[in-house]
Amino acid sequence: MFRPLTWILLGVACIIIALLLWDGKPAAGGFFVPPSKPSTGTEKSFYKEEIINPSQHLPMVHVASLVDCGDGILTACWYGGSAECAPDVQIYSAMRGAPQAAWSQSYSVMTRELAQRDLMRPVKSLGNAVLLYGPHNTLRLLFVTIAMGKWSGSQLNLCTLFKPNGFHSPAKRLAISPFFNFSELVRNRPVETADGGWCVPVYQEFLGKFPELLWFGEDRGKITYQKTRIAGGCTSFQPSLIPLDKNRAVALMRDYTDKRRIFLSRTDDGGLSWTKPLPTDLPNPDAGISGLRLSDGTLLVAYNDSTIDRSNLSLALSRDAGLSWKRIAVLEKEANASFSYPFLLKTPDGLIQMAYTWKGKQIKMTSFNESWIHEQALAAGKGGTP
């Protein structure tokens, strides 16, 4: 006869097994790679730096993301407050109406109180967020709430933003984990799919580190979603997804081992299956990374070029789909400082936009074109300082 403790242990075991085996299959539509005009190398080199939130003056801001809303409009979001996981953390946003225009004042789009009201359950704090811009000029916010503890007690939620004053549709929690939806987070750039949906890199931090993908679709006006897993265990997480064509893609991942290297996994079937993540020759101090594909097929990655800290933020290129990498530029370098969580986005005008956390106090953005990248690569190849 089973005792109560036995039933409890069996229940816990079943939850753990379900968590480890939880995995779906995406629709076999593949990735959408927008056509791009290859750079001729004759365009004038362009590079610009700016602070997105110059007058915000919060004790802590972190984890920025960007989205192109068409017609030259760029929208950013990030979270900020007194400290990570604190009750006063809010998710903020700002907009830029044209490539050379100034950013708007920062405004709050989600608070703990609003999330509690919408979700009808306790919320301790807020965290990472990304933006999705889709058909009918719809701007959606995918964001993290923390129910208890820290990041392992997090859940993912989705709402629609209507205009830059915090007005939004009621947020809804996404049921994507068998363990009370705990420990699901988002971090990197969403990728369009061939069937008009989205593939969003997400990850799980319960009983290990699991790089995952969240596949969004729409059926008669209703959002559909399912989660698949790239890999499991305690090796890598926070994937940055880079489609090479409709079926092929690579995922660059943050390291959680003593190797201190960026990990890479590949798919040849539109994300249905992935190779075992293997370390590259680029270092990683257990920190976020971001990558994208340039017009000629070269891969670009923004990363902390260190095994110990985040005091160096650099760029590297790969011309063989991630097999080997060449360092081309150092964007930030200061002892005992932190430059973290880069987020890369290529806009239709051909510019690469990169937002990142600057010393934990501001959200900084750099904009540059492929001519500037080629210029840096050439200088690095000659042994010069880019």
C-alpha positions in Angstrom: 0.0 0.0 0.0 1.4 3.4 -1.0 2.1 5.9 1.7 1.4 9.7 1.2 5.1 10.3 0.8 5.4 7.7 -1.9 2.6 9.4 -3.8 4.3 12.7 -3.5 7.6 11.3 -4.7 5.9 9.6 -7.7 4.1 12.9 -8.5 7.4 14.8 -8.5 9.1 12.2 -10.6 6.3 12.3 -13.2 6.6 16.1 -13.3 10.3 15.9 -13.8 10.0 13.3 -16.5 7.3 15.3 -18.3 9.5 18.4 -18.1 12.5 16.7 -19.5 10.5 15.0 -22.4 8.2 18.0 -23.1 8.7 18.7 -26.8 6.5 19.4 -29.8 7.1 19.5 -33.5 6.9 22.7 -35.6 4.9 22.9 -38.8 7.2 21.9 -41.6 6.9 25.3 -43.3 10.5 26.3 -42.6 12.1 29.8 -42.1 11.5 32.9 -44.1 14.7 34.6 -45.3 13.8 38.0 -46.8 15.5 38.8 -50.1 18.4 41.2 -49.7 20.5 43.1 -52.1 24.2 42.2 -51.7 26.4 45.0 -50.6 28.6 46.2 -53.5 31.2 47.4 -51.0 31.1 50.9 -52.6 28.6 52.4 -50.2 30.0 55.0 -47.8 31.0 53.5 -44.4 28.5 54.4 -41.7 28.7 54.0 -37.9 26.6 55.8 -35.2 26.2 55.5 -31.5 23.4 56.8 -29.4 21.6 56.3 -26.0 18.0 55.3 -26.3 16.9 56.3 -22.8 19.2 59.3 -21.9 16.8 60.9 -19.4 15.5 57.8 -17.7 17.9 57.7 -14.7 16.9 54.4 -13.2 19.2 52.5 -10.9 19.2 49.6 -13.3 18.1 49.0 -16.9 18.7 45.7 -18.8 18.0 43.4 -21.7 17.0 45.6 -24.7 15.3 44.3 -27.9 14.3 46.0 -31.1 11.7 45.6 -33.8 11.2 47.2 -37.2 7.6 48.5 -37.6 7.9 49.5 -41.2 8.2 53.0 -42.8 11.5 53.6 -41.0 9.9 53.2 -37.6 11.9 51.4 -35.0 10.6 50.4 -31.5 12.7 49.3 -28.5 11.8 47.7 -25.2 13.7 46.8 -22.0 13.1 46.4 -18.3 14.2 48.7 -15.5 13.9 49.4 -11.8 15.9 49.3 -8.5 17.4 45.8 -9.2 16.7 42.6 -11.2 13.7 40.7 -9.9 12.6 43.7 -7.7 8.9 44.5 -7.3 9.3 48.0 -8.9 10.6 46.6 -12.2 8.7 47.8 -15.2 9.0 47.1 -19.0 9.7 50.3 -20.9 9.6 51.2 -24.6 10.6 54.0 -26.9 10.1 54.7 -30.6 12.1 56.4 -33.4 10.1 57.6 -36.3 12.8 57.8 -39.0 16.4 56.5 -39.3 18.0 59.9 -38.4 15.2 61.1 -36.0 15.5 61.3 -32.2 14.1 58.6 -29.9 10.9 59.4 -28.0 10.8 59.7 -24.3 10.8 56.3 -22.6 7.3 55.1 -21.5 6.1 52.2 -19.4 4.2 49.5 -21.3 3.9 46.9 -18.5 4.0 47.0 -14.7 3.7 44.3 -12.0 0.3 45.7 -11.0 -1.0 45.6 -14.6 0.3 42.1 -15.1 -1.4 40.9 -11.9 -4.7 42.5 -13.0 -4.6 40.9 -16.4 -3.3 37.4 -15.3 -5.4 37.3 -12.1 -2.6 35.8 -10.1 0.3 37.1 -8.0 3.3 38.6 -9.8 6.5 39.3 -7.9 8.4 41.1 -10.7 8.9 41.5 -14.5 11.8 40.6 -16.7 13.0 40.1 -20.3 10.7 41.1 -23.2 10.8 41.1 -27.0 8.5 42.7 -29.5 6.7 41.1 -32.5 5.4 43.2 -35.4 3.0 41.4 -37.6 0.1 41.7 -40.1 -2.4 44.6 -39.8 0.3 46.7 -38.0 0.0 44.6 -34.9 2.7 45.1 -32.2 2.8 42.4 -29.6 4.8 42.2 -26.4 6.1 38.8 -25.2 7.4 39.3 -21.7 8.5 37.5 -18.5 6.7 37.6 -15.2 8.2 36.1 -12.0 5.8 34.4 -9.7 8.2 33.4 -7.0 12.0 33.3 -6.3 14.0 34.5 -9.3 14.3 33.4 -12.9 13.4 29.8 -12.3 10.0 31.0 -11.1 9.2 32.8 -14.3 6.5 32.5 -17.0 5.9 33.9 -20.5 3.0 36.1 -21.3 1.7 37.9 -24.5 -0.3 41.1 -25.0 -0.9 43.5 -27.9 0.3 47.1 -27.7 -1.9 49.6 -29.4 -0.2 53.0 -29.0 2.7 54.5 -27.1 0.9 55.3 -23.8 0.9 51.9 -22.1 -2.5 50.9 -23.4 -2.6 47.2 -24.2 -4.9 44.2 -24.6 -5.2 42.0 -21.5 -2.0 39.9 -21.1 -2.4 36.2 -21.4 -0.1 33.5 -19.9 1.3 31.0 -22.4 0.9 27.3 -21.4 4.2 26.0 -22.7 5.7 24.0 -19.7 4.2 21.1 -17.8 5.6 22.3 -14.5 3.0 25.1 -13.8 4.5 27.0 -16.8 7.5 27.8 -14.6 11.0 28.7 -15.8 10.2 29.9 -19.3 12.1 33.0 -20.6 12.6 34.9 -23.8 15.8 36.7 -24.8 16.7 36.9 -28.6 15.3 38.2 -31.9 12.2 36.5 -33.3 12.5 35.0 -36.8 9.7 35.0 -39.4 8.6 31.6 -40.7 7.7 30.7 -44.3 4.0 30.3 -43.4 3.7 33.9 -42.0 4.3 33.0 -38.4 7.1 33.6 -36.0 9.9 31.4 -34.4 11.0 33.0 -31.1 14.1 31.7 -29.3 13.2 31.0 -25.7 14.8 28.9 -22.9 14.1 27.1 -19.7 16.1 27.2 -16.5 14.5 24.5 -14.3 16.5 21.3 -13.7 19.1 22.4 -16.2 19.5 24.8 -19.2 17.3 24.1 -22.2 17.6 26.2 -25.4 14.1 26.1 -27.0 12.0 27.7 -29.8 8.5 29.0 -29.5 6.5 28.8 -32.8 3.7 31.3 -33.2 0.9 31.1 -35.8 -2.5 32.6 -36.3 -5.7 30.6 -37.0 -8.8 32.7 -37.8 -7.5 35.6 -35.8 -6.5 33.5 -32.8 -2.8 33.1 -31.8 -1.5 29.5 -31.8 1.8 28.4 -30.4 3.9 25.4 -29.6 7.3 24.9 -28.1 10.2 22.7 -29.4 13.6 22.0 -27.9 17.0 22.5 -29.4 18.9 20.6 -26.7 18.8 19.7 -23.0 21.0 19.3 -20.0 23.4 21.8 -18.4 25.4 23.0 -21.4 23.9 26.0 -23.2 20.8 28.3 -23.4 19.6 31.7 -24.6 19.8 30.7 -28.3 20.2 33.2 -31.1 18.6 31.8 -34.2 20.1 32.6 -37.7 18.3 31.2 -40.7 20.5 30.5 -43.7 17.7 29.5 -46.1 14.2 28.0 -45.8 15.4 24.8 -44.3 18.9 25.5 -42.8 19.7 27.5 -39.7 22.2 27.8 -37.0 21.7 28.5 -33.3 24.4 30.3 -31.3 24.1 29.8 -27.6 25.3 31.1 -24.3 27.6 28.7 -22.4 26.9 27.1 -19.1 29.9 24.8 -18.8 33.6 25.2 -17.9 34.5 25.4 -21.6 33.5 29.1 -21.7 32.8 29.0 -25.4 29.8 30.0 -27.5 28.0 26.8 -28.5 26.5 26.1 -31.9 23.8 23.8 -33.2 22.4 23.3 -36.7 19.2 22.3 -38.4 18.7 21.1 -42.0 15.0 20.5 -41.8 13.4 23.8 -40.9 13.9 23.3 -37.1 12.4 19.8 -36.8 15.7 18.5 -35.5 19.0 19.9 -34.3 22.6 18.7 -34.0 24.3 18.3 -30.7 25.5 21.8 -29.6 29.3 22.0 -29.9 31.7 24.7 -28.7 33.0 27.2 -31.2 36.4 29.0 -30.9 34.8 32.2 -29.6 34.8 32.7 -25.8 31.7 33.3 -23.6 31.7 34.3 -19.9 28.2 32.9 -19.4 26.7 35.9 -21.1 24.1 36.7 -23.8 25.0 36.9 -27.5 23.3 37.8 -30.7 23.9 36.9 -34.3 22.5 37.5 -37.8 23.1 36.8 -41.5 24.5 39.5 -43.7 23.5 40.0 -47.4 26.4 37.9 -48.7 25.6 35.0 -46.4 28.4 35.9 -43.9 27.3 35.5 -40.2 27.8 38.3 -37.7 27.9 37.8 -34.0 28.0 40.3 -31.1 29.5 38.8 -28.0 31.7 39.4 -24.9 35.2 38.5 -26.0 36.3 37.1 -22.7 36.0 33.9 -20.5 35.7 35.8 -17.2 33.6 39.0 -17.5 31.5 41.3 -19.7 34.0 44.2 -19.9 34.6 43.7 -23.7 31.9 43.8 -26.3 33.1 42.7 -29.8 32.0 41.6 -33.2 33.1 38.6 -35.2 32.4 37.2 -38.7 32.0 33.7 -40.1 32.1 32.9 -43.8 31.6 29.1 -43.4 28.2 29.1 -41.5 29.8 29.1 -38.0 32.6 26.6 -38.5 35.3 29.3 -37.9 35.2 32.9 -36.8 37.3 36.1 -37.3 37.3 38.9 -34.8 36.8 42.3 -36.6 35.9 45.0 -34.0 35.9 45.9 -30.4 33.0 48.2 -29.6 33.4 48.6 -25.8 36.3 47.8 -23.6 36.7 49.0 -20.0 38.0 47.2 -17.0 35.5 46.4 -14.3 32.6 47.6 -16.5 29.8 45.6 -18.1 28.5 45.8 -21.6 26.0 43.0 -22.0 23.1 41.4 -23.8 23.5 42.6 -27.4 20.5 42.4 -29.7 21.1 42.6 -33.4 18.5 43.6 -36.0 18.9 44.3 -39.7 16.5 46.9 -41.0 15.2 47.2 -44.6 17.5 50.2 -45.3 20.5 47.8 -45.0 21.6 49.1 -41.6 22.5 46.7 -38.7 21.1 48.0 -35.5 22.4 46.8 -32.2 21.0 47.6 -28.7 22.7 46.5 -25.5 23.0 47.2 -21.8 25.6 49.9 -21.1 27.1 49.5 -17.6 23.7 48.5 -16.3 22.5 52.2 -16.4 21.6 52.9 -20.0 20.4 51.3 -23.2 22.9 52.0 -25.9 22.4 51.5 -29.7 24.9 51.4 -32.5 23.9 51.5 -36.1 26.3 50.5 -38.9 26.2 49.3 -42.5 27.9 46.4 -44.2 30.5 48.7 -45.7 31.6 49.6 -42.2 31.8 45.8 -41.4 33.9 45.1 -44.5 36.2 48.0 -43.5 36.7 46.6 -40.0 37.3 43.1 -41.4 39.9 44.5 -43.8 41.7 46.4 -41.1 41.7 43.3 -38.8 43.0 41.1 -41.6 46.0 43.5 -42.0 46.7 43.3 -38.3 45.5 46.8 -37.7 43.2 48.0 -35.0 39.6 48.3 -36.3 
